[in-house]
């Protein structure tokens, strides 16, 4: 599979080489076995889940802080996570886990305490509040949840802060408004951006009202700048520029808030500055980018230019 050379046409950060590379393959604490999702909290701590079902928490420099495992892993492991700074009682932060193969969203305190009463889903099906394979779960500033799923449904469901079903949209297909594996979600200023992985595009929706409204669609299948091949994750920087992580093209691309291409970084390989089927990306409070270089079993960090 060909892609852009390391650094791309225009470096995404300050150069082709990362600031920091950490992690290695393994089962022991602080190591990874094909990590599948990454998220970040308001203290810039990184939460990473791998194919063992472990959720490990690290500081921004890769130092392990704590870890725990999801309740069940025999059917499969989570593929999505998100944090919220003030969702629980008294403004407690939360970690939401897309427990993909158990048809549910799990809720945790950030110390790893599972909160069963805040779980959404748990039943396989097509009805409201039921799920196929859950891909991601995010929460907006008002406490509303958006949960994506793939398989028989390929839809997004919206829930109230109490977990009550509100609405749904999507369905399997290639037309605008349809999805083929909506792999990752991010909500920012009442705009929900959806990584429509199997359609090789980003779809954005205004979710300020009960019924979502399509804003625009970015990208199509390809290897050139502004095109995608199995995008898997998305993150938004402080200047509202958008980063898209591509599993297929094994690179990151950066866009302005309207979808205009700015830069690319990465390319297939095993050396620092190269990626092997990356699954995730997050941006911290100082605009450092942390890339989940999944099949290299590591994290790479770069800095966005101001």
C-alpha positions in Angstrom: 0.0 0.0 0.0 1.5 3.3 -1.0 1.1 6.6 0.8 2.8 9.9 1.4 6.5 9.7 2.4 7.4 10.4 6.0 6.5 14.0 6.7 4.1 14.3 3.8 4.1 17.2 1.4 3.9 19.7 4.2 4.9 18.5 7.7 2.0 18.4 10.1 4.2 19.4 13.0 7.6 21.0 13.3 9.2 18.3 11.3 9.0 14.7 10.2 10.4 13.3 13.4 8.2 12.9 16.4 9.0 14.6 19.7 8.5 11.4 21.6 7.9 7.7 20.9 7.0 5.3 23.7 5.5 1.9 24.3 6.3 -1.6 23.0 4.5 -4.9 22.4 3.7 -6.9 25.4 1.3 -8.0 28.1 2.9 -6.5 31.1 2.0 -3.1 32.6 2.8 -0.2 30.3 3.1 -2.3 27.2 0.5 -2.8 24.5 -1.0 -5.5 22.4 -2.6 -3.8 19.3 -4.2 -0.8 21.1 -7.5 0.1 19.6 -8.6 3.4 21.2 -7.2 6.5 22.9 -8.8 9.4 24.7 -7.5 12.3 26.9 -8.8 14.0 30.0 -8.7 17.7 31.1 -5.4 17.0 32.9 -3.8 15.6 29.7 -3.8 12.1 31.0 -4.1 9.5 28.2 -6.4 6.5 28.4 -5.6 3.6 26.1 -7.4 0.3 25.6 -5.8 -2.6 23.8 -6.9 -6.1 22.6 -6.4 -7.5 26.1 -9.3 -5.4 27.3 -6.9 -3.4 29.6 -7.5 0.3 30.0 -4.1 1.9 30.9 -3.7 5.5 32.0 -0.5 7.4 31.2 0.7 10.9 31.7 1.6 12.9 28.5 5.1 11.6 28.6 4.1 7.9 28.7 4.5 7.2 32.4 1.9 4.6 33.6 -0.4 5.9 36.3 -2.9 3.1 36.7 -4.8 0.4 34.9 -7.8 -1.8 35.0 -9.7 -4.2 32.7 -13.2 -4.1 31.3 -15.7 -6.6 32.8 -15.8 -9.1 30.0 -13.6 -9.7 27.0 -14.4 -13.2 25.7 -16.6 -11.8 22.9 -14.2 -9.0 21.9 -12.7 -5.8 23.2 -13.6 -2.1 23.1 -12.8 0.1 20.1 -13.8 3.5 21.3 -13.4 5.8 24.3 -14.1 9.4 25.3 -13.9 11.5 28.5 -16.2 14.2 29.9 -15.0 16.8 32.4 -18.2 17.4 34.3 -20.9 14.7 33.7 -21.2 13.0 37.1 -22.6 14.3 40.4 -20.7 17.4 41.6 -19.1 17.7 38.2 -17.1 14.5 38.4 -15.3 13.6 35.3 -16.2 10.4 33.4 -14.6 7.9 31.0 -17.0 6.4 28.5 -16.1 3.1 26.8 -17.6 1.7 23.7 -17.8 -1.9 24.8 -18.1 -3.0 21.2 -19.0 -6.7 21.4 -21.3 -6.4 24.4 -23.6 -3.8 22.7 -23.2 -1.1 25.3 -21.5 2.0 26.6 -19.7 1.6 29.9 -19.2 4.5 32.3 -16.3 4.8 34.7 -14.9 7.3 37.1 -11.4 8.2 36.0 -9.9 6.1 38.8 -11.3 3.0 37.1 -14.5 2.6 39.2 -17.3 1.1 37.0 -20.7 2.9 37.4 -23.3 0.3 36.3 -26.2 2.7 36.7 -24.8 5.0 34.0 -24.4 2.2 31.4 -26.3 2.7 28.2 -27.4 -0.4 26.2 -26.4 -4.0 26.7 -28.9 -5.7 24.4 -28.2 -6.6 20.8 -30.9 -5.4 18.4 -32.2 -2.8 16.1 -34.8 -1.0 18.4 -34.1 2.3 20.1 -31.6 1.7 22.9 -30.4 -1.5 21.5 -27.1 -1.9 19.6 -25.1 -3.8 17.0 -21.4 -3.4 17.5 -20.8 -0.1 19.3 -17.9 1.9 17.9 -17.7 5.1 19.9 -19.6 7.0 22.6 -19.3 10.8 23.2 -21.0 13.3 25.4 -21.7 17.0 24.6 -21.4 20.0 27.0 -25.1 19.6 28.0 -24.7 15.9 28.9 -26.4 14.4 25.8 -24.8 11.2 24.5 -24.1 10.1 20.9 -23.3 6.5 20.3 -22.2 5.0 17.0 -22.5 1.4 15.9 -21.7 -0.8 12.9 -22.9 -4.1 11.6 -26.6 -4.5 10.8 -27.4 -0.9 11.9 -24.6 1.6 10.9 -26.4 4.4 12.8 -26.0 7.0 15.4 -28.3 7.1 18.5 -28.8 10.1 20.7 -29.6 9.8 24.4 -30.5 12.3 27.2 -28.2 12.9 30.2 -30.3 10.2 32.0 -29.7 7.7 29.2 -33.1 7.9 27.7 -33.4 7.4 23.9 -34.1 10.6 21.9 -33.5 10.0 18.2 -31.5 8.0 15.7 -30.2 8.5 12.1 -28.1 6.9 9.5 -28.4 3.3 8.3 -26.1 1.3 6.1 -25.4 2.9 2.7 -23.2 5.1 0.6 -25.6 8.1 0.2 -25.0 11.2 2.2 -26.5 10.7 5.7 -25.8 7.0 5.5 -22.8 5.2 7.0 -20.6 2.2 6.6 -18.9 1.7 10.0 -19.1 5.1 11.7 -15.9 4.4 13.6 -15.3 7.5 15.6 -17.3 10.5 16.8 -16.3 13.9 18.2 -18.7 16.6 19.3 -17.5 20.3 19.5 -19.7 23.4 19.8 -22.9 21.4 18.9 -21.2 20.0 15.8 -20.9 16.2 15.7 -18.2 15.0 13.3 -18.5 11.3 12.3 -15.7 9.3 10.8 -17.6 7.3 8.2 -14.7 4.8 7.8 -16.2 2.4 5.2 -17.3 5.3 3.0 -13.8 7.0 3.4 -15.2 10.3 4.5 -16.2 12.6 7.3 -19.8 13.7 7.8 -20.6 16.6 10.1 -24.0 17.3 11.7 -25.5 20.2 13.6 -26.9 18.6 16.8 -28.2 21.7 18.5 -31.8 20.6 18.0 -33.4 17.2 18.5 -33.3 16.4 14.8 -29.7 16.4 13.5 -29.0 18.5 10.4 -26.2 17.6 7.9 -23.6 20.4 7.6 -21.2 19.0 5.1 -19.2 15.9 3.9 -15.4 15.8 3.5 -13.4 13.5 1.4 -13.6 10.4 -0.8 -11.7 7.2 -1.2 -8.1 7.8 -2.4 -4.5 8.5 -1.4 -4.1 12.1 -2.4 -4.3 15.0 -0.1 -7.8 15.5 1.2 -8.8 12.0 0.3 -9.1 9.1 2.8 -8.6 5.3 2.9 -10.3 3.9 6.0 -10.1 7.0 8.3 -10.5 5.7 11.9 -10.3 8.7 14.2 -10.6 12.5 14.4 -9.5 15.2 16.8 -10.0 19.0 17.0 -7.2 21.4 17.9 -7.5 24.7 19.8 -7.7 26.7 16.6 -10.5 24.4 15.4 -8.3 22.7 12.8 -9.2 19.1 12.4 -6.9 16.0 12.4 -7.9 12.8 10.8 -6.1 9.5 11.5 -6.2 7.0 8.6 -5.8 3.3 9.3 -5.6 2.6 5.5 -3.2 5.3 4.3 -1.3 5.1 7.6 -1.0 8.9 8.0 -2.5 11.9 9.6 -4.1 14.8 7.7 -4.8 18.3 9.0 -7.7 20.4 7.7 -9.0 23.9 8.5 -12.5 24.2 10.0 -14.1 24.2 6.5 -12.4 21.0 5.4 -9.5 22.6 3.4 -6.4 20.5 3.5 -3.4 21.9 5.4 -0.8 19.2 5.8 -0.1 15.5 6.2 2.3 13.5 8.4 3.3 9.9 8.5 3.4 7.0 6.0 3.7 3.2 6.3 6.6 1.8 8.3 8.2 0.9 11.6 10.6 3.8 12.3 9.8 6.9 14.3 7.7 9.2 12.1 6.1 6.2 10.3 2.9 4.4 11.2 1.5 0.9 11.0 -2.3 0.8 10.9 -2.9 3.6 13.4 -6.3 3.6 15.2 -6.4 6.9 17.1 -5.4 10.4 17.7 -5.9 13.0 20.5 -4.7 16.5 21.1 -3.7 17.8 24.5 -4.1 21.3 26.1 -0.8 22.5 24.5 -1.6 21.3 21.0 0.6 18.3 21.2 -0.7 15.4 19.1 -0.6 11.9 20.5 -1.0 9.2 17.8 -2.0 5.6 18.6 0.4 3.7 16.3 -1.5 0.5 16.9 0.3 -2.2 15.0 3.6 -0.8 16.1 2.2 -1.1 19.7 3.2 2.4 20.6 2.3 6.1 20.9 4.0 8.9 18.9 3.8 12.5 19.9 4.2 15.5 17.6 3.6 19.3 18.0 1.3 21.3 15.8 2.7 24.6 14.6 1.0 27.7 15.9 
